[in-house]
Structure formats: structure tokens, C-alpha cells
């Protein structure tokens, strides 16, 4: 037996999530018993968690486990053992030592979940600009298609997580057809908590289709939703007919008004397109246009109560910071529909918040995302997952004031 594809999916302040598969010695995937061992790096008793074979996906041998009750701000050594074999460490996917995050100060206020790039109705996954990329997956090859069971599994997972609200950050549909929005609405309406959405470039591909109306969402250039004293600001960045985003004067004005109305309340901002570096003038931006990004940064710089600007669009986990907004993260979170098949949570406290990216643990979802990781000639896994620090981090509301 060998341990294959080990991955530390997430590390919060009190928990670690680990995913792995097993195979026979001839590399044929098959479920086997394994044991996860966590040991404090500075000494102390180890935690041992047995993962039986019958809890793994029967075809791939995949399983995922979250081990909680850990100490914040503590280094842990991580190993996976099985039948005399140990998973090999990997700096990107399975570092053998991790540090739990520092907990934000104060009591928890609320928890927000986000999803993006769901692509309801998509017909093909993995096809790139050259048309020769491999492997390629087609929705018609499964019933239901991958996007259906991935998104429904993630909706079910969020529903059980007990979050207070959900933000959908666009690219809800594959091509912006009415029936795709209707499929998405059916899934979202299963959530027991309120959900709020913006559009993505894929959602504005059909003339005469009003996605906002089909989803029952307001068509505002910018709006705020208050959740237990925390403000969620949703910004429309779509430029219909283009992949890249825009923030024209009317949207800038609407966003400025919404930020001003917050009166200093802790704020998280969400859009489909990410903030582009305004300094790279010669290169076309795939995210928000560079002049519009510069304007956005200027507005956010004037509001230190904004603790993050979060997007989708790129199907990857990434965090960048800009001089104008200091320590504040500008984050992107991966797609729900393919590898790593995840959603993000923001556990908000009086003194800050923790972002955590959650890889969907449903067996079928794990098995599909495991296959999808090899898209684009095997390069997709490292691109989409990002670093552990870009998936999970802790932020204090006063970070920008403290420099």
C-alpha cells in the first residue's frame, strides 16, 4: 500500500484538514486504512486519528478529515502512515510541518461563506485556448454532470456548517442562459441562511436574459448587506462581452456612497473580478482594469474599516497586497466546480477574522476534483490550490492602522 496525493487542505487557528488517497503497491487506487499523526513541534503528546478504508471513496481511495481542538499559533508536525508506508512531504501540497493561525481578538460575531465560479450548465471543463489541452472532461459523460453534484454537495456542506450568510461571487452559469440561472436558483434556495450574489462575465453572455431577476437578486452597481454589525459590500465589476472587469464612474460613485454609509463598521468587500496591479500599464488585465483598480485602491485606502476585497474569476486561491491598502488582503478563491472544489468562510470576530478555504469532503466531490487536478497538462493543481497562506489566514481589523 502507498499513500498518494496527500494534501493539507486547510489550517485554521484550531483545526487542520487533511486529504489523501491510497493505492496498492502497483499504484492501482484502492481504499486502505491510514493513520494521521499530529505532534506539537516543541514536544508533547501526539494526536493519532485512524481513517478506516470503508470511509474512503471506493474507487479512488480518497478521504478527508478535519482534526480540531488544536492550539492557536502552534507548530505541528504532520504525518500519514499506512501499512509501514509514510506519505512523502511536499512543500506545496503536504508540508510536514504547519503552524495554526493566531485567533482574532474578541468574541465571534458571525461567519460568512462564499462561493464562486460554479458554472451551472457548463458543457466542457479543461479546454484551453489552444484546443489541445489534456485531460478534457465533458458534462455529457456523467449523469448528473460534474458541475451539478459538485455545487449541490458544496451547498449541502455550507448548509450544515451553520454560517450566517452566503455571498456568491459570480460566474454562476456556464453561458448565462435562463435555464442555467434556474438550476442555480434551485440549488441556492436550499440554503437555510440568506444568500446574496453578484454577476460574473459568464453570466452576461446572453442578450435579454436578466440573471438578477432569475436569481431574485437586486441589480445594483454596489450594495451593502449588514450581518450582525458586519457590513458585506457587493460590487458589480462585469463588462458585458469581455473577460476583464470594469468600474466605471457610476459604479465608483455607488461604491463610494456605500462605503461612506458604513460609518466605520467592520467591512468585507466582494466582487467577481480581482484587483489588478495598476503599475503594469503595458499588459492587459484579466481582472479589474488597471485604471479602475487604481481608483478602487484609492477608495479603499480612505476606509481602513474595510478588511479585505475578495473575488473569484481566476479559479485559484491567491492573496495580494498593495501599498495603498497596506496589510489588507486582496484575495481570490478557487472554483467550486473543479479542483480543489472548495468554498471559503470568514469567521468574523470583534477584533478581526479568519479566512479558511474548505475543500468539499463529499466522497464523489473529492473523487471528481482529484481527477480534475490534472487538467492543462498536469499544471492545474499547483495553479489552482495556491499556497496554504493564501487559503487560510488571520487578519486584525486594526492591521492597517498598525502598519
MOZI-V558120 format. One line per field, one symbol per residue. ss: DSSP state (H for helix, E for strand, L for the rest). A space follows every 50 residues. Layout:
ss = ???
//
This chain:
ss = LEEEEEEEEEELLLLEEEEEEEELLLLLELLLLEEEEEEELLLLLLEEEE ELHHHLLLLLLLEEEEELLLLLLLEEEEEEEELLEELLLELLLELLEEEL LLLLLLLEEEEEEEELLLLELLLEELLLLLLLLLLLEEHHHLLLLHHHHH HHHHHHHHHHHLLLEEEEELLLELLLLHHHHHHHHHHHLLLLLEEEEELL HHHHLLLLLLHHHHHLLLLLLEEEEEELLEEEEEELLELLLLLLELLLHH HHHHHHHHHHHLLLLLEEEELLLLLLLLLLLLLLLLLELHHHHHHHHHHH HLLLLEEEEEELLLLLLEEELLHHHLLLEEEELLLLLLLLLEEEEEEEEL LEEEEEEEELLLHHHHHHHHHHLLLLLLLHHHHHHLLHHHHLEEEELLHH HHL
//
